[in-house]
Structure formats: structure tokens, C-alpha cells
Amino acid sequence: MHRHGITAIPDFPASATPLTDIAHIDAQRHDLRTAAYVETAIRLQQSHGTSCALEYLQANDVDPVTSGRVLSHPEKRRHSL
């Protein structure tokens, strides 16, 4: 169980699991775990909407500034995997 009490959302697609092949992430990304969460959130936003993606990022302690930038301003995203 996650410390926020969120364990899983049953209707998430299998692709909603954090990415494990993070070897090709843009060099500016120093926090690879957060980068994987962000990539997953982008996929969730496309398939389940912004609220779902935001909840996912919040549950994984992604900085609110980062969450807002990635979900609200796709043009400001770093290169994806």
C-alpha cells in the first residue's frame, strides 16, 4: 500500500505501470524515477484524462510544479522516451 493509501486503480491499462527502460531519457532529467512517473502520467492523461494523471503524479510525490507543467503545457515537456 502506498503511503497515501492508494494501492491500485483496477481499470488502469497494463501500460500504466511505470516504465522500466529509462536508459534513453533526455540528459536533463536527473531524477529517473520521476521521469518514469511523468511518462506514465502522460499516457494516463491520453487514455483516462487529466484528473487521473494528476492523481497518479500526486500519489507518487511528483512536485506539483512539474505535474502542472507536464499536464497543462505539452509544448514545455522534455523529450519522451
N, C-alpha and C positions, 0 to 999 in steps of 0.2 A: 504494500500500500504506500502510495506517495505521501509525503508529509502534509500535503494539502487535502488529503482524504480522497483524491481521485485515483482510482485504480485502473479503469479502462472504460471506454465507451464502446459498447458491443457492435454498433453499426459502422465503426470506422473500417475503411478498407484495409486490406493487408499492407498496402503501400504506405499506410500512415505510421508504420514503425520507423524510428529514426534510422537514417542512412548509416551504413557501416563502411562503405567505400568512400572515405573522405580524403583520399590521397591527392585529389585534383582540385581541392578548394583553393580559391583565389589566395594569393600570398598575403594579402592584407588581413585575412582572417586568422587571428592568433588563437581564438578560443574555438577549437574544432567541435566541441560538444554543442556549443551554442549555434554554430554554423549548421550542424546537422538538424537541430531543432527548428531553425529558421527554414531550412529546405523542406522539412516535413510540413511545417505550418503553411508554406506557400501552396503545397499540394492540397492540404486540407481546405484552404481558402477556395481553391478552384473547385473542389468537389463537394464541400459541405458548407461553405460560406465563411465570412469574416469572423462572426461570433465564435464559431467552432475553433478557428485557427487562433484567435486571441486567447480563448480559454486554454488551449494546448500550450501556448507560449507562457502564459501566466503560471500554469501548473508546473512548468519546468524552469521557473525562476529566470526567464529571459527578461532582461532590462526593459521596462516599459517604453523607453525612448526608442530602442531598437525595434520592439514589437510594432510601435506606431509607424515608424519609418517603413518597415518592410511591408506591412499590410495596407498602408494608406498611400504609399508613394512607390509604385513598382519601378519607376524610372530611376530611383535612387538606390535600387538593390545592387549588390555586388554580383559578379558573375556567378551563375548557378553551377552546380556540379555537372 
